[in-house]
Amino acid sequence: MSLNPGLLVSVHCYAGDRGQVEAILPLYEHHQAPLIIVSPEDSQVHGIKTHHTRCAGKVGYIGQHTWDREHAQLELLLSYGHEFTHFLLNDSDSLVLTPKLPRYLYEDDNVVFGCKVRDFRYGDPRFPNYHPEDEKAALQPPYFASRKALQKIVDKTRGIKACPICPFIDFWWIRAARLTGVRTAGFRNFVSCNSVTPHERSAMANAIRGGATFIHSVKSRAALDNCLVARAQYLSRHPSERS
């Protein structure tokens, strides 16, 4: 029996992320599910082992074209067969430390899970009334959703306008969910923070030693090794959770 039945795993990246994806690849593969590498049409990534690669959208960090790319890449994922009932979407700097995904993710097919954090503009007097209809939050990778939830989002969000104050993909998910009646929720055990400085890596490691398994943002070999050491320390105290 499959470790994660019905799961399709994707990694969304740019050409410049190739080394990062290859470093984290064992943690994408350990879910024992089909894996797709997805990149923009103008910053393609191909030839990572034998994994299938697909391209959609245009490269960029923020702005309308990145919101359009997110929609196009979700549409691409949904083109795969209906045997894939659930999707785990990683950016090149996110990962899940456990091979088997927790059962609670499958209990409600109208939820998109992610690393859900409060938007840093919340309470800032410079932004007193920004996007008043939307939740003041950001949904950061990785993401997990059912086919039903992603299909609702794709069907109703083509061409939605990027928020001029929050033109980030993290906020695209918040707005797309609101417009389609899909809920957003945070993973129960996640950490989402930078991992560039020793202080940031220490904070990430502390969260992992405390049980965090959904991880963002890992942008270097040092940060990845930091995560793996911290996870090994956690498992040394909780051996029953070894896969």
Sequence and secondary structure as in RCSB ss.txt:
>XXXX:A:sequence
MSLNPGLLVSVHCYAGDRGQVEAILPLYEHHQAPLIIVSPEDSQVHGIKTHHTRCAGKVGYIGQHTWDREHAQLE
LLLSYGHEFTHFLLNDSDSLVLTPKLPRYLYEDDNVVFGCKVRDFRYGDPRFPNYHPEDEKAALQPPYFASRKAL
QKIVDKTRGIKACPICPFIDFWWIRAARLTGVRTAGFRNFVSCNSVTPHERSAMANAIRGGATFIHSVKSRAALD
NCLVARAQYLSRHPSERS
>XXXX:A:secstr
  SSTTEEEEEE  GGGHHHHHHHHHHHHTT S EEEEE TTS    STT EEEE S   SSSHHHHHHHHHHHH
HHHTS TT  EEEEEETTEEES SS  GGGGS TTEEEEEEEE TTTT TT TTSSTTS SEEEEEEEEEEHHHH
HHHHHH TT    SS  SHHHHHHHHHHHHT EEEE SSEEE   SSHHHHHHHHHHHHTT  EEE   SHHHHH
HHHHHHHHHHHH GGG  
